[in-house]
Amino acid sequence: MLSWCSLVRVFLEEADKVGEWAEKNPTDVAKAFAPELKLDVSVLEKVARRRTFRLRKLTPGIIAEQQKVADFYFQEKVIPRKIDIRDAILPTQQYQAITPQRIR
């Protein structure tokens, strides 16, 4: 039986594979989203070429970016209370256990 850490790691590895495919196939990504977003495929293709779909290593910079988003959401009353993103980060051992090898 898989532990919860192993299960999460497998899920993240598969999500990363989808991200890799998306980065290699921006036209297909654009075509998939165009009907739902009601935007031109050419516009969405440009957006898809400019963004990262794969998982990234959790860095202090990413944590700071996420904190800015959380602070903005609190300020705009999207969320009811101020949060500290660091409280949501797993302890190092658990984080390592769920992190796919490619981004460790």
C-alpha positions in Angstrom: 0.0 0.0 0.0 1.3 3.5 -0.9 1.8 6.0 1.9 0.2 9.4 1.5 3.6 10.9 0.7 4.2 8.4 -2.1 0.7 9.0 -3.4 1.2 12.7 -3.5 4.6 12.3 -5.1 3.2 10.1 -7.9 0.4 12.7 -8.5 3.0 15.5 -8.7 5.2 13.5 -11.0 2.2 13.0 -13.4 1.2 16.7 -13.1 4.8 17.6 -14.1 4.6 15.3 -17.1 1.4 17.1 -18.2 3.2 20.4 -17.7 6.1 19.2 -19.9 3.7 18.2 -22.6 2.0 21.6 -22.4 5.3 23.5 -22.8 6.1 21.4 -25.9 2.6 21.8 -27.4 1.4 25.5 -26.8 -0.9 25.4 -29.9 -2.7 22.4 -28.5 -3.0 24.0 -25.1 -4.4 27.1 -26.7 -6.9 25.1 -28.8 -8.1 23.3 -25.7 -8.7 26.4 -23.7 -10.0 28.7 -26.4 -13.7 27.6 -26.4 -14.0 27.8 -22.6 -12.2 31.1 -22.2 -13.8 32.5 -25.4 -10.4 33.9 -26.5 -8.6 33.7 -29.9 -6.3 30.7 -30.2 -3.5 33.0 -31.4 -3.7 35.0 -28.2 -3.8 31.9 -25.9 -0.9 30.4 -27.8 1.2 33.4 -27.1 0.2 33.2 -23.4 1.0 29.5 -23.4 4.5 30.1 -24.9 5.3 32.6 -22.2 4.4 30.7 -19.1 5.8 27.7 -17.2 3.6 24.7 -16.8 6.0 22.4 -15.1 6.5 22.2 -11.4 9.2 24.4 -9.9 11.3 24.0 -6.8 10.0 25.8 -3.8 12.3 28.8 -3.3 12.3 31.8 -1.0 11.4 33.9 -4.0 8.3 31.8 -4.8 7.3 31.8 -1.1 7.5 35.6 -1.2 5.4 35.8 -4.4 2.8 33.6 -2.8 2.7 35.8 0.3 2.1 38.9 -1.8 -0.9 37.1 -3.4 -2.2 36.1 -0.1 -1.8 39.6 1.3 -3.6 41.1 -1.7 -6.5 38.6 -1.3 -6.8 39.5 2.3 -6.7 43.3 1.5 -9.4 42.8 -1.1 -11.5 40.6 1.3 -11.3 37.6 -1.0 -10.1 35.6 2.1 -11.4 36.4 5.6 -8.1 36.5 7.5 -4.5 37.3 7.0 -2.4 34.2 6.5 1.3 33.4 6.6 2.2 31.2 3.6 5.1 29.6 5.6 2.5 28.0 7.9 1.3 25.9 4.9 4.8 24.6 4.0 5.5 21.0 5.0 8.4 20.2 7.3 11.6 19.5 5.2 11.4 15.7 5.6 7.8 15.5 4.3 8.5 18.1 1.6 11.4 15.9 0.3 9.2 12.8 0.5 6.6 14.3 -1.9 8.9 16.2 -4.2 9.5 14.6 -7.6 13.2 13.8 -8.2 13.5 16.3 -11.1 12.9 19.4 -8.8 14.7 18.3 -5.7 
